[in-house]
């Protein structure tokens, strides 16, 4: 007797116990099975992990989670085989839905590849790293010895030898890494390695010989698929196949994670060979004797009635639970919406509200080619708004926040702070958008990019007068934020990558995602420590209290970078040991060689008195003892030659901590480790962010 459709559901996420019980009862009744994994207890017997794959916090990681570039490959499969049909006949239809994240652990690394959803006759499937997606072998791809593998690849690397259309594409692979059909995702506004949670739907209709793939950043399935391929999979799908995922990297820190996964087969073909699955699926039926059928009619009806109650009871319970949960969630969403609706208009009397359609069109669907920056809270795109008959197009910078709740908090915080600020050295907020689940801030476009790119690019594009102007401009805007606003604004993330340069190379301070408002007459309170290692004041790391003086310390580090052309934590001349910029400059000051700290790329093209003045300002602001740092108003006076520099001791002062310090000195030292990620100590990194941003 032919086997019924085998229904497999794997969800590496939390599912309510009532729903799981109801689904299990229903699955038992129809002869299939339903396996659920909650985030607290995963059953290893139901998953086969191969290569570098691992389980963590209710998710499956496929490649190594490391900040050091490496080559890695891993796969995860359901341990039980799935029946798709006989090799010679038609194949069963199937549908897969899963969510994944492809994240760059180190923004400077290259060589990441992608994820593949696959169906294989072998549950020991593990291939080569790099372009082979951990699925195919490099020595056998041409010969197609893996000819029975069906895979849908979500590829983030351009491999010319495989005919890839771009480094951001989806393709169908049949027994080879060379896709039989592939599509560039540029037109669909999806960037696979953006770090966003992405949901994919793969549907194969056996009767129509059609495979479709859809992608979205939300849980709603798009009306239009990104890939639609007319293909007959019956030559590849056999009686016993294994379903899973694989991923690979090559000299990269790209990390691939599967968050949830559901899969089912349906429209099962009639095939004589399928009877071999009757025992495993519980669909075997014993022959019925006609005489017994009449005698057992009443018993059969009672059995069916009991079975119906056993199924409908848990189902009714589950439906009730879902209904009440849905009502509660809707009320919560409406309440939140009312709060936001009442809050945001007060903030945005100046900036306008853009529509999502406008911003999507202006960024070409948030195409990867329009990316001009990435940060801990989102990606920044260049937007070109169409001009009028009398004016040319206007360029903006659109900051697209990720979908996490924390990012929404940062979005509201940034909007609430910067919407009411006006200063010539601030990046001007032009508008905002909160449509279609997207969080978007629209800023004026800065054509010369960020200070760090100008300062550390080859060649350096900043002359000494331009550098001095940058230091003066940022001092002026910080004095405004600290002392001239109705409420003090503590930026908490002063660094060269958050300082932008306009068309005249004048500095503009941006990225207020971590900023905090504080009344002038109130003391600071402890908060989550946030910012970037190398720029964080010692007392801030100790107490978590952000003040004007913690911003002053970060400004001092930026000033030293501007003078020296060196990063806050850099390698020594031998390229081995980490060197802290503040310590290095202070040592030269103690040896009466402070002028030697000047950036050698300036080739002496600077005013000696200005250089010494600016270096002394940087050291005084980066003093380990916060009480010894000057206020930003005093710094402005010094740079305008209205006051003399603050005296700086020849020897760097010792760090002073209270006896109640909750963290050890070696834990907050800027250059205590030898393992470096993106030029920062290993201790500076955290899962939350890129480039050394931390929050604890």
Secondary structure, DSSP 8 states (H G I E B T S, - for coil): -----------BS---HHHHHHHHHHHHHHT-----BBTTB--GGGEEEEET-EEETTEEE-S---SS-EEEEEEEEESS-B----TTS---EEEEEEEEEEEESSTT---EEEEEEEEES-TT----SGGGTTTS-TTTTTTTTTTT-EEEEEE-S--GGGT-S-SSEEEEEESSSS-SEEEEGGGGT--TTSSS-EEEEEEEETTTTEEEEEEESSSS--SS-SEEEE---TTT--SSBEEEEEEEEEEE-EEEEEEEEEEEEES----GGGGGGHHHHT-------HHHHHHTHHHHHHHHHHHHHHHHHHHHHHHHHHHHHHHHHHHHHHHHHHHHHHHHHHH-SSSEE--HHHHHHHTTTT-GGGEEEEETTEEEEEEEE---TTS--EEEEEEEE-SSHHHHHHHHHHHHHHTT---TTB--EEEEE--TT-EEEEEE--TT-BHHHHHHSSS----HHHHHHHHHHHHHHHHIIIIISSSEEE-S---GGGEEE-TT--EEE---TT-EEE-TTS---B---EEETTSS-HHHHHH-B--HHHHHHHHHHHHHHHHH---SEEE-TTS-SEEEHHHHHHHHHHTT-GGGGS-GGGTT-S-HHHHHHHHHHHHHHT-SSGGGS--HHHHHHHHTTSS------SS-------TT-SS-HHHH-TT--S-EETTEEGGG--TT-STTEEE-
